[in-house]
Amino acid sequence: MRLLITGGAGFIGSAVVRLAVARGHEVINLDALTYAACLENVASVADSPRYTFVHADIRDRSAMARVFADHMPDVVLHLAAESHVDRSIDGPGTFVETNITGTYNLLEAARGYWQAQGRPEAFRFQHVSTDEVYGSLPADPSVKFTEDTPYDPRSPYSASKAASDHLVRAWHETYGLPILITNCSNNYGPFHFPEKLIPVIILNALAGKPLPIYGDGSNVRDWLYVEDHAEALLTVLERGAPGRSYNIGGENELSNLELVHRLCAVLDEQAPRDDGQSYAAQISFVADRPGHDARYAIDPARIRREMGWRPSVTVDEGLQRTVRWYLENEPWWQALLAREGVGKRLGTG
């Protein structure tokens, strides 16, 4: 297939780009190269004849139409988005412009192209979203998000993603555009931009800085290794039913405090402190995020039942791999530490 992947220089998008090229697909990587993007993420495939990079912004509607006309993709994997909840609290306008208006621009460009091509049945517009659109769950472990859970977004970020999900569904119901929607749990792994929880903990630990945990650390998340997510996205693209949504979870629920303790144990093993103490001694509790959702947990039964997909990486194995990757790739993350907002507490309201 010829895949148009938006946001392919970002964390999740680059994992999809690398996997798709490795599988023999042609990839057009469309990215605006905003603060969280990094072309080093796709350096391993940049010289492949199956890879093309296009520097463009989904907020530019005419540019989107040109991309479809010039590259004639078979399918679209839409990952381009503003994604950091704390930044959405400080500056929600950018999230509205990119996640909502940008998705609208892409949908209209895709619809025009699809119709001009004679509405091919094999065309797909796959929209990659988040479990945060569903809101917050109670502590009861038997209660999880399903594809039928009502939307209840609580942050500017999740509200903008919920809106984009609704737009994608509307373009299917109104215009017949063959769409797919996936909602995933928290991703982690190599190339994770150093403002999210896991890379912040790793890099602060190595620098001897406090390890900040919001509130009391009781907030629960389901952790999905990014390469498992990339595998799931291509599986849905190839086998998903048009108009259907699929929840992609890691089946690895942990409280933030438990996650940080496990990370510290991995760091103690792979990069011990000079004084012999555990990195857990650096844990520091800080003021909670405004409106911090208590718990996210995905029931991935639909994708498991219909496609046989399950995550292959346990959270303990994934944390081992992730810490090792950061220890071995210091030039990558050092270059990003000077970018705007990195290393600062954002989103305090």
QUIVENUR-V704961 format. One record per pair of residues at least 24 apart in sequence whose ideal C-beta (glycine too) atoms are under 7 Angstrom apart, sorted by sequence separation. I is the first residue (numbers start at 1). GAP is how many residues later the second one is. If there is no record, write none. Layout:
I_GAP + I_GAP
This chain:
1_24 + 2_24 + 3_24 + 4_24 + 5_24 + 6_24 + 7_24 + 9_24 + 18_24 + 21_24 + 26_24 + 27_24 + 28_24 + 29_24 + 30_24 + 31_24 + 32_24 + 224_24 + 3_25 + 5_25 + 17_25 + 25_25 + 29_25 + 32_25 + 78_25 + 132_25 + 133_25 + 224_25 + 225_25 + 4_26 + 10_26 + 18_26 + 28_26 + 30_26 + 132_26 + 224_26 + 10_27 + 14_27 + 18_27 + 21_27 + 222_27 + 223_27 + 9_28 + 14_28 + 17_28 + 78_28 + 130_28 + 133_28 + 222_28 + 9_29 + 21_29 + 132_29 + 133_29 + 223_29 + 9_30 + 21_30 + 222_30 + 130_31 + 222_31 + 223_31 + 9_32 + 129_32 + 133_32 + 9_33 + 220_33 + 221_33 + 8_34 + 76_34 + 220_34 + 129_35 + 186_35 + 188_35 + 220_35 + 221_35 + 129_36 + 185_36 + 186_36 + 189_36 + 219_36 + 30_37 + 127_37 + 185_37 + 186_37 + 187_37 + 188_37 + 189_37 + 218_37 + 219_37 + 59_38 + 127_38 + 185_38 + 186_38 + 188_38 + 189_38 + 217_38 + 59_39 + 185_39 + 187_39 + 217_39 + 218_39 + 58_40 + 184_40 + 217_40 + 64_41 + 68_41 + 127_41 + 59_42 + 64_42 + 68_42 + 187_42 + 214_42 + 28_43 + 59_43 + 213_43 + 58_44 + 61_44 + 65_44 + 213_44 + 253_44 + 28_45 + 64_45 + 68_45 + 184_45 + 59_46 + 58_47 + 61_47 + 65_47 + 78_47 + 213_47 + 58_48 + 61_48 + 74_48 + 75_48 + 76_48 + 78_48 + 31_49 + 74_49 + 75_49 + 76_49 + 77_49 + 78_49 + 79_49 + 211_49 + 249_49 + 251_49 + 76_50 + 78_50 + 133_50 + 75_51 + 77_51 + 182_51 + 247_51 + 249_51 + 6_52 + 125_52 + 127_52 + 129_52 + 131_52 + 247_52 + 248_52 + 125_53 + 129_53 + 130_53 + 131_53 + 247_53 + 266_53 + 270_53 + 124_54 + 125_54 + 126_54 + 127_54 + 128_54 + 129_54 + 130_54 + 131_54 + 182_54 + 262_54 + 266_54 + 270_54 + 123_55 + 247_55 + 248_55 + 124_56 + 126_56 + 180_56 + 246_56 + 247_56 + 263_56 + 267_56 + 271_56 + 180_57 + 246_57 + 262_57 + 266_57 + 270_57 + 289_58 + 197_59 + 201_59 + 205_59 + 290_59 + 100_60 + 107_60 + 111_60 + 180_60 + 251_60 + 16_61 + 95_61 + 99_61 + 103_61 + 107_61 + 202_61 + 250_61 + 254_61 + 287_61 + 95_62 + 99_62 + 180_62 + 183_62 + 201_62 + 205_62 + 252_62 + 4_63 + 16_63 + 100_63 + 104_63 + 114_63 + 179_63 + 252_63 + 92_64 + 96_64 + 100_64 + 103_64 + 107_64 + 111_64 + 178_64 + 179_64 + 180_64 + 181_64 + 182_64 + 183_64 + 184_64 + 185_64 + 95_65 + 99_65 + 103_65 + 185_65 + 198_65 + 202_65 + 206_65 + 250_65 + 13_66 + 89_66 + 111_66 + 182_66 + 4_67 + 12_67 + 88_67 + 89_67 + 110_67 + 236_67 + 88_68 + 217_68 + 239_68 + 4_69 + 10_69 + 88_69 + 216_69 + 2_70 + 3_70 + 85_70 + 213_70 + 2_71 + 172_71 + 211_71 + 232_71 + 2_72 + 3_72 + 4_72 + 5_72 + 6_72 + 7_72 + 85_72 + 210_72 + 211_72 + 212_72 + 213_72 + 214_72 + 235_72 + 1_73 + 6_73 + 7_73 + 211_73 + 213_73 + 215_73 + 219_73 + 1_74 + 3_74 + 5_74 + 6_74 + 7_74 + 83_74 + 205_74 + 210_74 + 212_74 + 214_74 + 219_74 + 222_74 + 235_74 + 214_75 + 219_75 + 220_75 + 221_75 + 222_75 + 219_76 + 220_76 + 222_76 + 205_77 + 215_77 + 220_77 + 232_77 + 214_78 + 81_80 + 228_83 + 228_84 + 228_85 + 225_86 + 224_87 + 225_88 + 223_92 + 225_93 + 147_98 + 147_99 + 6_100 + 147_100 + 146_101 + 145_102 + 128_105 + 126_110 + 84_111 + 126_111 + 185_111 + 124_113 + 185_113 + 131_116 + 202_121 + 198_124 + 202_124 + 199_127 + 189_129 + 188_130 + 203_130 + 189_132 + 190_132 + 189_133 + 188_134 + 190_135 + 155_136 + 154_137 + 154_139 + 194_139 + 194_142 + 193_143 + 194_143 + 195_146 + 195_147 + 194_148 + 41_150 + 145_152 + 144_153 + 145_153 + 146_153 + 144_154 + 145_154 + 144_155 + 147_155 + 77_156 + 139_156 + 36_157 + 136_157 + 137_157 + 135_158 + 136_158 + 137_158 + 136_159 + 137_159 + 77_160 + 137_160 + 132_161 + 75_162 + 132_164 + 131_165 + 131_167 + 12_175 + 11_176 + 14_177 + 11_180 + 11_181 + 11_182 + 89_201 + 86_203 + 85_204 + 15_211 + 19_211 + 15_212 + 19_212 + 12_214 + 15_214 + 16_214 + 20_214 + 11_215 + 15_215 + 19_215 + 12_217 + 16_217 + 87_254 + 90_256 + 90_257 + 89_258 + 87_259 + 86_260 + 87_260 + 89_260 + 86_261 + 85_262 + 40_292 + 38_298 + 35_304 + 35_305
